[in-house]
């Protein structure tokens, strides 16, 4: 399973990438609006941070098919690592079919049902973003059940689309996503920062260091 950061803040992306775990970035209009700088500048900065085989998802703003296709084509020309985000609407699925047929990677976002996920996959989506956290906010268990359903459907028919676990609310969701067999999870930085934290790790390390100091030993070499 790959881990992406869900952010449009180059500073956050840079800090998170320093940890060595990330393979991409997802953005959306809400996150872009919070960045406080011109969007083109933000995109360029992020592209300069991520790896040569990593992915950056950029969302279209149009709501009808022709506009999504036009915006998607423009965005994809910026860099080969860009995946174009379109919503799981009838217009978005039509745009996905057109863009994917042109070799453009599409990330179908705001997916809340297995039917939407199936439609996105059949249209050629590279990523299918399941908004698990938003479903869990409404009723516990529904988001996780969606992931299970979509994983089964994609396995049944060997669909190539990658399941992207999105809308992460708590750090426990990272391991949960891995157990469910998703391909990618995208995580806000504040949750990503919690991934390796555990009080027993901290206390255990402190005990080791205290004992080492008491021993007066030196590392060899």
HELIX and SHEET records of a PDB file:
HELIX    1   1 UNK A   10  UNK A   17  1                                   8    
HELIX    2   2 UNK A   29  UNK A   34  1                                   6    
HELIX    3   3 UNK A   39  UNK A   49  1                                  11    
HELIX    4   4 UNK A   65  UNK A   76  1                                  12    
HELIX    5   5 UNK A   90  UNK A  101  1                                  12    
HELIX    6   6 UNK A  114  UNK A  122  1                                   9    
HELIX    7   7 UNK A  132  UNK A  138  1                                   7    
HELIX    8   8 UNK A  142  UNK A  156  1                                  15    
HELIX    9   9 UNK A  172  UNK A  180  1                                   9    
HELIX   10  10 UNK A  189  UNK A  192  1                                   4    
HELIX   11  11 UNK A  199  UNK A  215  1                                  17    
SHEET    1   A 9 UNK A   2  UNK A   6  0                                        
SHEET    2   A 9 UNK A  22  UNK A  26  1                                        
SHEET    3   A 9 UNK A  55  UNK A  59  1                                        
SHEET    4   A 9 UNK A  82  UNK A  87  1                                        
SHEET    5   A 9 UNK A 106  UNK A 111  1                                        
SHEET    6   A 9 UNK A 127  UNK A 131  1                                        
SHEET    7   A 9 UNK A 162  UNK A 166  1                                        
SHEET    8   A 9 UNK A 184  UNK A 187  1                                        
SHEET    9   A 9 UNK A   2  UNK A   6  1                                        
END                                                                             
